[in-house]
Amino acid sequence: MPKGGRFCPFCPGNESKTPPEILAFRTSGGPNESGWLLRVVPNKFPALRVEGDLNRQGEGLYDRMNGVGAHELIIETPEHLVTQGDLSEKRIEDIFWACRDRMLDLRKDHRLRHILLFKNHGEAAGSSIEHTHSQLIALPVIPKRVQEELDGCRRYFEFKERCIYCDITRQELETGSRVVLETDHFLVFSPYAPRFPFETWIIPRRHFSHFEDTEAAVIQNLAWVQRIMLRKMDKVLEHPPYNWMVHSAPVQEGPLAHYHWHIEVIPRLTKVAGFEWGSGFYINPTPPEESAKFLREAGLG
């Protein structure tokens, strides 16, 4: 039950309070009924809508277009008082399968060029609903920050004929001091010169540019990695608010040799203020080697 008896539209029995579900994994019941393990629904107050035309046009110096796209919520569990880190490995795997299925479906719409998967956990991280959920936003443009990342990766590849994320993975494995954990499929580490304390990256050890094209065995291992990582973070940082984001290549492009999908996990331990906004520099009081050591050595009991 929600704290203080507050109404939660994501709890079982309240399915009629959300828009009709797009996808669900369930043990019983029919669409928009109880008996589900995970539901995907359109956001009731979306940033973008599927309906309509882009209607690109100029306005003097400026360009504008309609907010065509998709904004969906992945309701991760029927249980209200749990976090993603509390879920079983199989339930976390279901989250990634649902995200993958929705991306594969949405990329059929050639108006959509980029899909962002992310999670805001806790009020300080931007979450307005307590019940654990992730979000998917499909955009008709490639965001500026994404394009800058793509361009930087392309320039590195043109110069060295290697993927920069593959090189980072190799270097972090050789150095070892910033590694949190590793498996056959993933490396988890605190990046060099991170923007935020305990910022952590999860990178596939094999090169894939698109999250939605990831193989089944890799998705299964990602669920284990995500669960361990979130539980370590909860233990070391006492259940902090956080954001995680999947960085993946634009959906209308084929496999890219220069880009490598990955996940960034950012606990919200410091505030971005005037200096950061004005300069683009970030003040991080915690060295990544220290963050990685705390997380690496955190026993889960």
Secondary structure, DSSP 8 states (H G I E B T S, - for coil): --GGG---TTSTT-GGGS---SEEEESSS-TTSS-EEEEEEE-SS-SSBSSS----EEETTEEE---BSEEEEEE--S-SS--GGGS-HHHHHHHHHHHHHHHHHHTTSTT--EEEEEEEESGGGT----S-EEEEEEESS--HHHHHHHHHHHHHHHHHSS-HHHHHHHHHHHH-TTEEEE-SSEEEE--SS-SSTT-EEEEESS--S-GGG--HHHHHHHHHHHHHHHHHHHHHHTS--EEEEEE---TTS---TT---EEEEEE--S---HHHHHHS-----S-HHHHHHHHHT----
